[in-house]
Each structure stands twice: as C-alpha cells, then as structure tokens.
Amino acid sequence: MTVSLVWPTLCLFEQELLKQEEADTQLTKDIKRRIVSYLYEKYTSDAQSENMMKVATYLDPRFKSQYGDKRRAVLDEMESFNPRSTEPLTDMVVTEEMGGSSKKRKLSDFFKSSQSKERQSDVNKSENELDLYEKSPQVDDKSINVLAWWKQNETVYPTVCKVALKYLCVPATSVPSERVFSCAGTIVTDRRTCLKPEKVNQLIFLNQNL
C-alpha cells in the first residue's frame, strides 16, 4: 500500500466512519472528535509531508483530484524532468542596426527567443499530457496495484509517470521495513554469525521475493 491512500483514509474517517451522528451521546461525539483531531495532527503537522500525501493521491488513478487538486505542483515536478540550460553560450558581442542606431548585443541574446519558445512548448506538452490523465476515466477497482497501472500506461503519460513513480514508491506504513528487519533476525542467528553482509542481503532478498 503506497502513501497515496493515507489522505483518502483520513477523509474516510472524518466524513464517514467517525462522523458525528444525532443519536451519539456527548461522550461518543467527544471520542470521535478527539480521534479525528489526533489523526490530522499526526499526519498534517508537517506541511511538506501533507503536500507529499496530496500529490501522491492526485497521481493515484483511483482518486485523482477527488481529495484535492495538486495540478500546479505536478506541473512543476514535470518541468524539473525537462530542464533547459540558461547559461550563455558565449560573451561575443555583435552590433545590431535598429532605426539608424546601433545596439550592442551578446550572441547569447539571439538564443533567448528560441529557448523561450522551446520552454513554452515543453509547458504546453506537459499541460496536454496532464489534461489527458485528468480526463481519463477514474479506476473503479480500488484494490489495483497503482505502480503496475502506471507501468502499463507509461507510454501514454511518459512525464507524468516519472512524477508518479517518485511519489507512489513511498510506502504508507513502516510495516514492510519492519518485516525485513524481522526476516534478518531469523537469518542471522547465534549459529550463523559468520555470514558476510553480501550473503545476508542475498538471503533476505530471496526470502522476501520468492
């Protein structure tokens, strides 16, 4: 389970599972309110972590903008995968005749308009690709493997896929890593202390993937 499910789960608790009902006693309402408050405080106290969860949810084909529109943040990430060099090519100075007067310009100035057009083209391409993703049908099967879905659709959304893999590789909990630690503890026992690190890595890999 990836981090893209954390924010929808918080919303599910607040809006449905822990929603205050008229038939609830005051004690029940207080308990529900405190649980929701604790969960949001735990997961939203850090703005960077909150933004990561929302972007990951936006890039999950099961939710997209259902729990918040992070289009601008994704577009910025997409631009980072297509960097354009802004360094001047040379300091050579040329003279341009304009209305009878001469104006000195660097050779690099002539490339600015070209670079600007290329950058605008990249922006339009990114926006079109993101539009295509947003307009595609939302996946109904909530149990799908989102990483496998992006692998299948990599050719359709090449740049969005790169951003998605950056965020969706984050696990929602520390349980997987804790299982690896437990696995290592059963392999490196008192009677197997001479195992080299490389061999331990291989045994753990086989244990977790076979």
Secondary structure as UniProt FT lines:
FT   HELIX           3..5
FT   HELIX           6..12
FT   HELIX           13..17
FT   TURN            22..23
FT   HELIX           26..44
FT   HELIX           47..58
FT   TURN            61..63
FT   HELIX           64..67
FT   HELIX           71..80
FT   STRAND          93..98
FT   TURN            99..100
FT   STRAND          101..106
FT   TURN            107..108
FT   HELIX           109..135
FT   TURN            142..143
FT   HELIX           146..152
FT   TURN            153..156
FT   HELIX           158..168
FT   HELIX           175..187
FT   HELIX           190..192
FT   TURN            193..194
FT   HELIX           197..209
//
